[in-house]
Amino acid sequence: MSTGFKIIVAGLMSIALLFGFLHLFFPDIEYNFERLHVFLFNLCCGGTIILYYTEAKKQISGKVMLFLTLAILYAILAFFEIYIPAILVSIILAGIVESVRIKHFSVFPSAFFKKSEVSLKFHQASLLCLSMGLIISSLVILNNEYLKLVSMKKLELDTFFLGFSFPVSLITMSVMFSLMDQGNGKLAYWFKEVGFWNVNLGVIIFFLFIIFEKLLPQVFITLVLFLTVAMIFILYRKLGKELQQKNFLTSGMTFLLVTAVTGVIYVLFQLTSGYSPEKYKWLLKLHAFAALYGWNLCGLAIILRYHDFPIRLHSKSIIAMHWIIVILLAPFGNYNPMLAIMATVSYAVMLYFVLFSKGTGNI
């Protein structure tokens, strides 16, 4: 991958984090900076990297560059609530994703129901969720802003926009499973299959329970997802190939465990009498930062450096820096301007080491 494109990605990722803090500096602006915070990382960077990984070319193709350009346009239109053009752009984006998916997999995802590599199943699921997310978000815009056929409290745009993190999570799973050994016979195979279906169905069902405001079922699903993540973590520790990428992905899986735990705790808090969204916003922010800038970043970084190994990505210093930013600086920076600036600058520096480091030593 060219240095120029990695600079673009690093810049977008840093700007994405910065937009998560802009409410501190511009409290009177009515626009929702959270949308750009989510879109720039998940859709623009994440979606583009997913397509790049699928095409398996060393350089970025014209189709992938078109996706990135239109994704940035979509993010801007959605941010300024210019919805009709946003819908048209999202349909084109979904078409690009589907053209790549069908070319490399199939029209109908029949491989999900066959005995095949779980990493490939996660890969196709990532593409499918990306295109479906674009279409579903457009339908929600049509309903909420124009048709008003369905009226539900949780059927809101920002709920569905957050769903763009799921394709990125799935492609990270795909990378991780591709770096696992086969294991001993059928037992390892079935554990991998259970992991695939629990993750995909679990998140989809969880979203439905959120929309229909079913709290107790949410608790059950979050527990299932937590146990599934723990199982996958153990699988990766046992079957993961002893490659330089393993430490960084293990760190990513630990971030995912943090998101699983915080997800369970947050849903449990919702069941208490003193619950209010503002009261536990800090927990939701910790959950989001660990998911986006912790777990998801690990998979995207491995893909971006796929042809560069060996590099310094296994460095304990980089991993420690990553944790300090995601678990401490970013969540507290959501309430303090100085910490927000520190988090953004530190994150940009970390991205430099992750995306541009050379050699195999520690920093």
C-alpha positions in Angstrom: 0.0 0.0 0.0 1.3 3.4 -0.9 2.6 5.8 1.7 0.2 8.5 0.5 -2.8 6.3 1.1 -1.7 5.4 4.6 -1.2 9.1 5.3 -4.9 9.7 4.2 -6.1 6.9 6.4 -4.1 8.1 9.4 -5.3 11.6 8.9 -9.0 10.5 8.7 -8.6 8.3 11.8 -7.1 11.2 13.8 -9.8 13.6 12.6 -12.4 11.0 13.5 -11.2 11.0 17.1 -11.0 14.8 17.2 -14.7 15.0 16.1 -15.6 13.0 19.1 -14.3 15.8 21.3 -15.5 18.9 19.4 -18.6 19.3 21.5 -16.3 20.6 24.2 -15.0 23.4 22.0 -18.2 24.2 20.2 -21.0 23.5 22.6 -23.5 25.8 20.9 -23.3 24.3 17.4 -26.5 22.3 16.8 -25.0 19.7 14.5 -24.1 16.2 15.9 -20.3 15.8 15.7 -20.7 12.2 16.9 -21.8 11.3 13.4 -18.6 12.4 11.8 -16.7 10.7 14.7 -18.4 7.4 13.8 -18.5 7.8 10.0 -14.9 8.8 9.4 -13.5 5.9 11.3 -16.0 3.1 10.5 -17.4 3.9 7.1 -14.7 5.9 5.4 -11.6 4.2 6.8 -13.1 0.9 7.8 -15.2 0.4 4.7 -12.4 1.3 2.4 -9.9 -1.0 4.1 -12.4 -3.9 4.0 -12.7 -3.4 0.2 -8.9 -3.1 -0.2 -8.5 -6.4 1.8 -11.1 -8.1 -0.3 -9.5 -7.1 -3.6 -6.1 -8.4 -2.3 -4.1 -5.9 -4.4 -1.0 -4.2 -3.1 -2.2 -0.9 -4.4 -5.6 0.8 -4.0 -7.8 0.3 -7.0 -10.0 3.0 -8.6 -13.1 1.3 -7.3 -11.8 1.5 -3.7 -10.8 5.1 -4.1 -14.2 5.9 -5.5 -15.8 4.3 -2.4 -13.6 6.4 -0.1 -14.5 9.6 -1.9 -18.2 8.9 -1.8 -18.0 7.7 1.8 -16.5 11.0 2.8 -19.2 12.8 0.8 -21.9 10.7 2.5 -20.5 11.5 6.0 -20.6 15.2 5.2 -24.2 15.0 3.8 -25.4 13.0 6.8 -23.7 15.4 9.2 -25.4 18.5 7.7 -28.7 16.5 7.4 -28.9 16.8 3.6 -30.7 13.5 3.4 -31.9 13.0 -0.2 -28.4 13.3 -1.7 -27.1 11.2 1.2 -29.6 8.4 0.3 -28.5 8.5 -3.3 -24.8 8.3 -2.4 -25.5 5.4 0.1 -27.2 3.4 -2.6 -24.1 3.9 -4.9 -21.8 2.9 -2.0 -23.9 -0.2 -1.3 -23.6 -1.1 -5.0 -19.9 -0.8 -5.0 -19.6 -3.0 -1.9 -21.9 -5.6 -3.5 -20.0 -5.6 -6.8 -16.8 -6.5 -4.8 -18.5 -9.1 -2.6 -20.2 -10.9 -5.5 -17.0 -10.9 -7.6 -15.0 -12.5 -4.8 -17.7 -14.6 -3.1 -21.3 -15.2 -4.5 -24.6 -13.4 -4.9 -26.2 -15.5 -2.1 -24.0 -16.2 0.9 -24.4 -20.0 0.6 -20.9 -20.5 2.1 -22.3 -19.5 5.5 -24.1 -22.9 5.5 -21.3 -25.0 4.2 -18.2 -26.5 5.7 -15.7 -23.8 4.8 -13.0 -21.6 6.3 -14.6 -19.5 9.1 -12.3 -16.6 8.3 -13.9 -16.5 4.8 -17.3 -16.5 6.4 -16.5 -13.6 8.6 -15.0 -11.8 5.6 -18.1 -12.2 3.4 -20.3 -11.3 6.4 -18.3 -8.1 6.8 -19.1 -7.1 3.3 -22.7 -8.1 3.5 -23.2 -6.1 6.7 -21.5 -3.1 5.2 -23.9 -3.0 2.2 -26.9 -3.9 4.3 -26.0 -1.2 6.8 -26.0 1.4 4.0 -29.3 0.3 2.6 -31.0 0.0 6.0 -29.8 3.4 7.1 -31.3 4.9 4.0 -34.6 3.3 4.7 -34.5 4.6 8.2 -33.9 8.1 6.8 -36.8 7.8 4.4 -39.1 6.6 7.2 -38.1 9.1 9.9 -37.7 12.2 7.7 -40.3 11.7 4.9 -42.6 8.7 5.0 -43.1 8.4 8.8 -44.7 5.0 8.4 -43.2 3.5 11.6 -42.9 5.5 14.8 -40.6 3.9 17.4 -38.4 5.7 20.1 -35.3 3.7 19.3 -35.8 3.7 15.5 -33.4 6.6 15.1 -30.6 7.4 12.7 -27.8 7.5 15.2 -28.6 4.0 16.4 -28.2 2.6 12.9 -25.2 4.7 12.1 -23.4 3.1 15.0 -24.0 -0.2 13.2 -21.2 0.7 10.7 -18.7 -0.5 13.4 -20.0 -4.1 13.0 -18.5 -4.7 9.5 -15.1 -3.5 10.8 -15.4 -5.8 13.8 -16.2 -8.7 11.5 -13.2 -8.1 9.2 -11.0 -8.0 12.3 -12.4 -11.4 13.2 -11.7 -12.6 9.7 -8.1 -11.6 9.9 -7.7 -13.2 13.3 -9.3 -16.5 12.3 -7.1 -16.6 9.1 -4.1 -16.6 11.4 -5.2 -19.6 13.4 -4.1 -23.2 12.9 -6.7 -25.8 12.2 -6.5 -27.3 15.6 -7.3 -30.9 16.6 -10.1 -32.2 14.5 -13.8 -31.5 14.7 -13.9 -29.8 18.2 -11.9 -26.8 17.1 -14.0 -26.6 13.9 -17.2 -26.5 15.8 -15.9 -24.0 18.3 -15.1 -21.7 15.3 -18.5 -22.3 13.8 -20.3 -21.5 17.1 -18.1 -18.3 17.3 -19.2 -17.2 13.8 -22.9 -17.7 14.3 -23.0 -16.4 17.9 -21.2 -13.2 16.9 -23.3 -12.5 13.8 -26.8 -13.6 15.1 -26.0 -12.2 18.6 -25.3 -8.7 17.4 -28.3 -8.7 15.0 -30.7 -9.9 17.7 -29.2 -7.4 20.2 -30.0 -4.5 17.7 -33.5 -5.8 17.4 -34.0 -5.9 21.2 -32.6 -2.3 21.4 -35.1 -1.1 18.8 -38.0 -2.8 20.6 -36.7 -1.8 24.0 -36.5 -5.3 25.5 -34.1 -4.9 28.4 -34.1 -8.4 29.9 -33.4 -10.1 26.5 -30.6 -7.6 26.0 -29.0 -8.9 29.2 -29.2 -12.5 28.0 -27.7 -11.6 24.6 -24.9 -9.5 26.1 -23.9 -12.5 28.3 -23.9 -14.8 25.3 -21.7 -12.4 23.4 -19.4 -12.1 26.4 -19.0 -15.9 26.6 -18.5 -16.1 22.9 -15.8 -13.4 22.9 -14.1 -15.2 25.8 -14.2 -18.5 23.9 -12.7 -16.9 20.7 -10.0 -15.3 22.8 -9.0 -18.7 24.2 -9.1 -20.2 20.7 -6.8 -17.6 19.4 -4.4 -17.9 22.3 -4.2 -21.7 21.7 -4.4 -21.9 17.9 -3.0 -18.5 16.8 0.1 -18.9 14.7 3.3 -17.6 16.4 3.6 -14.6 14.1 4.6 -11.0 14.8 0.9 -9.9 14.5 -0.2 -12.2 17.4 0.6 -9.8 20.2 -1.2 -6.9 18.6 -4.3 -9.0 17.8 -4.2 -10.4 21.4 -4.3 -6.9 22.6 -7.2 -6.3 20.3 -9.1 -9.3 21.7 -8.5 -7.9 25.2 -10.1 -4.6 24.1 -13.0 -6.7 22.8 -13.3 -8.4 26.2 -13.5 -4.9 27.7 -16.3 -4.0 25.4 -18.1 -7.2 26.3 -17.9 -6.5 30.0 -18.8 -2.9 29.7 -21.8 -3.9 27.5 -23.1 -6.3 30.1 -22.7 -3.7 32.9 -24.4 -1.0 30.9 -27.4 -3.1 30.1 -27.6 -4.1 33.8 -27.5 -0.4 34.8 -30.5 0.2 32.5 -32.5 -2.2 34.7 -31.9 -0.1 37.8 -34.4 2.5 39.1 -31.9 5.3 39.1 -30.8 4.8 35.4 -30.5 7.8 33.1 -28.5 7.9 29.8 -26.6 11.0 31.0 -25.6 9.4 34.3 -23.9 6.4 32.6 -22.7 8.2 29.5 -19.0 7.7 30.7 -19.5 3.9 30.6 -21.0 4.1 27.1 -18.0 6.2 26.0 -15.5 3.8 27.4 -17.3 1.0 25.6 -17.3 2.9 22.3 -13.6 3.9 22.5 -12.5 0.3 23.4 -14.6 -1.0 20.4 -13.6 1.5 17.7 -10.2 2.7 18.6 -9.1 -0.4 20.4 -10.4 -3.6 19.0 -11.3 -2.4 15.5 -8.1 -0.5 15.0 -6.1 -3.6 15.6 -7.6 -5.5 12.7 -7.5 -2.5 10.3 -3.8 -1.9 11.2 -2.9 -5.5 10.4 -4.6 -5.2 7.0 -2.9 -1.9 6.2 0.5 -3.5 7.0 -0.3 -6.9 5.6 2.5 -6.9 3.1 5.1 -5.2 5.3 5.9 -7.7 8.0 8.2 -8.0 9.9 7.6 -4.6 11.5 7.5 -3.2 15.0 3.8 -3.8 15.5 4.5 -6.3 18.2 6.2 -3.6 20.3 5.2 -3.6 23.9 5.6 0.2 24.0 3.1 0.7 21.1 0.6 -1.6 22.7 1.0 0.1 26.1 0.6 3.5 24.5 -2.6 2.2 22.7 -4.1 1.2 26.0 -3.4 4.4 27.8 -5.0 6.4 25.0 -8.1 4.2 24.6 -8.8 3.4 28.2 -7.7 6.6 30.0 -7.0 9.7 27.8 -9.9 9.3 25.3 -12.8 8.6 27.8 -11.7 11.3 30.2 -10.9 13.6 27.3 -14.6 13.5 26.5 -15.1 15.8 29.6 -11.8 17.7 29.6 -10.5 19.8 26.7 -6.8 19.4 27.6 -7.1 15.6 27.9 -9.0 15.6 24.6 -6.1 17.4 22.9 -3.6 15.0 24.6 -5.6 12.0 23.4 -5.8 13.2 19.8 -2.1 14.1 19.5 -1.1 10.8 21.3 -3.4 8.9 19.0 -1.9 10.5 15.9 1.7 9.7 17.1 0.7 6.1 17.8 -0.8 5.8 14.3 2.5 7.0 12.9 4.4 4.2 14.7 1.7 1.6 13.8 1.4 2.5 10.1 4.9 3.7 9.2 7.3 1.8 11.5 10.0 -0.3 9.9 12.2 -3.1 11.2 11.5 -5.6 14.0 12.8 -4.0 17.1 11.0 -2.3 20.0 10.6 1.5 20.1 
